[in-house]
């Protein structure tokens, strides 16, 4: 069953929700209208939730290192840099069976990430970012492809809604330029006093059976370092074409953000 016009649904989600005046903060998800009346938070930008990107970017001169530990001893590493105002560039690499005693350890080719902040957002309009992400998940080595395909080119929108600290994220992406198939993604997070971030996502929206629900939380150890615990692909079953199970997966993320 195919989803009906994804673009219209995503626009309605963000633009019809009552928006709270956005806070100017280093989180970067939105720009504020009354900066003298709000407190500035010191935590680093939340440029992604679990898998879903937000419209936030690293500041010019900023950098981040994110490490994910996933099933069967796998490790995935991302590095990203704020190379210009509004522009972030990064790379990632997947290594299977790096942790534990399983062999052989196998490295997958590095992939590229680029993000450009199109619009900073207002009280009633979301922040927008355009990007490309070549990193997929669950590499299928016999077929030389990702079982959970890369996001590819995407447009992400982020807006604080209803109450302070509650953010909605939505977007669309094209991962395969040969088929021109359009996918959607939705996300929400709630920031509790810059100590904990509750996260929920509905990703890979096109065919309902292939979509993924991810849930997790983020704890801010200090303004530059956070730790995530999450479960991906909740409720999925069956197997991919290479026989790997499609069930839910527990992951742990570490991320450090700094400035040169």
N, C-alpha and C positions, 0 to 999 in steps of 0.2 A: 504494500500500500504506500503510494508516494505521498509526500507531504504537499499541500497546496501552497501557492506562492509564498516561499520562505521569506523573501524580502519584505513583503507587506506585513507578515506576522511579526517579524523582528522590529520593524519600525513602530507598529502599534504598541508593542510591549513597552518600549522605552518612552515614547512620546505621550502616551495616554496616562502613564502613572504620575500621580502628584509628586512633584520634585521638591525636596528640601533645599534651601539655599546652600550651595556647595561650599565646602571648606577649602581654602587655599592651604595646601599641605604638601609635604615631600612625597606623599603617596601618589600624587600626580594623576589621579583618576578624574579630577575635575578642577575647574578654576572657580574661585569664590567671587562674589559680588561685593561683600562688605568685610574686607580683610581686617579692618580695625576692630570689628566686633566679634571675631572668632579667634580661637586659640590655634597656634601652629603646632602640628604634630611633628615629631622628629624622626619617625620611622621611615625606612627606605620605601621607594615606590613598589607597590604590588603589581608587577608587570604581567603576572599570570596568576591564575588560581591553581588548579591541579594540572589540567591539560589546556584549559581554555585561556586564550590571551585576553588581556584587558587593553584599554586605550592608553594606559600609563607607559611612560618611557623613563629611562635613566637620564639624569641631568647631563649636560655637556661636561665631559671630563670624568664622568662616573664609570664604574665597572662593576660587574657582578660575576660570581662563580656559583653555580647551582649543581648539586650532586643528588642523583636519585638512585636509591637501592630498590630493586624490584625482584620479581620471582626468580627462582633457580640461581641465585647468586649474581644476577646481572647488575651492572652499574652503568648509569648514563650521566654524562657530564656536559654542562653548558657553560660557555663563557660569553659575556656580552659587554660592549663598550659604547658609551655615549660619545661618538666621534665628532658630531656636529650638533648644533642646536636642532632639536626635534628629530635627530636621526640616530638610531642605534643599529649596530652591526655585531653579529656574534656567530659562533659556531658550536656544534655539538658532536658528541661521539658516543656510540653504544658499544659496550663490552659485555658479552655473555659469559656467565660462569666465572667471573673474576673473584667472587667471594665464595669460600668453601672449598671442598675437595673435588668437585666435579671437573671433568676435563672433556675436551680441550677448551682452553680459554680462546674465545674468538672475538676479534675486533671488526666492527662494521665501519664502512667509509664515513668520514666526517660529513656533516651537513651544515648548510648555511641558514642563518636567520637575519632578517632585515626588518626594521620597523620605522615608519615615519609618522610623526604626530601631525595629523591634518588640521585639527581644530581642538581648542582647549575646553570648549563647553561653556554653558551658561546655566542660569537657574532652570530653564525649561528645555534646553537643548543638550544632548550628550556630547562628551568628548569623543573624538574620532581618531582612529589610527589605521593606516594601511601598511600591510606587511607581507612578508614571505617567510615560511617556516618549512624547511625540508626534512625535519626530523619526524620519523614515524615510530611505531612501537611494535614489538614482537616480530623481529626480523625472520622472514621465511627464507632460509639459505638455499634449499633446493630450487626454489623459484626466483631467487634473487629479488625479493620485494618485501615490503612491510605488510604483515597481516592486518595491522591497523595503520592505514596509509597516512602519509604526511599531510599536514594541513594545506601546504601549498600557499597560493596567494589568498589573502584574506582582508576583510574590513571588519574592525572591531569598534563597538560603541560602548561607553561606560557612563553611568549617571547615578548620583546619589538620589534616593527616592524615599518618600514617606516619612522616615525618621532619620536623624543623624546617625551615620555609621552603617546604614543599609545601602548597598550598591547593587545595581542590576547591570549585567553585561550581556551583549548580544552581538551577533555578527554572522557573516557568511563567508564561505571559502570555496576555492576550486583547487582540488588536489591533483587532478589528472587533466592536463591540457589537451589530451587526445580525445577524451570523451566529453569534455566541457560540462561535466556534472557539477551542480551547485549543491553544497551542503550548508547547513546552518548550525549554530551553537548558541546555547544560553547558559548564563551563570549568575549566581548571586552570592554575595558575601556580607557578613555582619561583623563589624569591628567592635570588640568589647574593650573599651578604654585603652586601646593600643597595646593590649596584653595578649588577646586571643582573637583570631579571625575564623569564623565559621564559614565553610565553603560548600557550595552545591553546584553541580554542572549537569547539563544535558547536552551531549556532544554528538557529532556525526549525524546530524538530523537530515535524513533524506528518506531512507527506508526504516520504518519503526524497529524492525527486528535487528538491524545493524547499529542502531543508535546506542549510546553508552551513557549511563548515569554514574556519576562519580561524587562521592561525599568525603569530606575531611575537615580537619581544622589545622590552623597555623598558630604557633606560639612564638612570640617575639622575645628572644633571649636578651637582646639589647637592640638599640636602634639600627644596627647594621647586620644583624644575624638573626635568622629565623629557622624554625624547625617545623616540618609538616608531617602529619600522619594522615593517610587517606586510603580509601578503598575504591578501585576503578572497576568499571564494567559490572556493576551490581546487577545480579539477576540474569546475566547472560549464560547460555549453555551451548552444548555442542562442541564442535572442533573446527579449526581452520583447515585449509586444504592440505597442509603438511602434517596433520594429525595432532597438533598442539591444542590443548583444551582452551575453550573460550570463556571459562569461568571467571569469577571475580578475582581481583589481584590486590594484595596489600602492598603499599609502597611507603617509603620514608624519604623525605627531601631535606637537604640542608642547603641554605643559601646565604652567601655573604655579599654585601654591597658596600662599596667604598668609593672614594674619589682620589684622583691623582692630584 
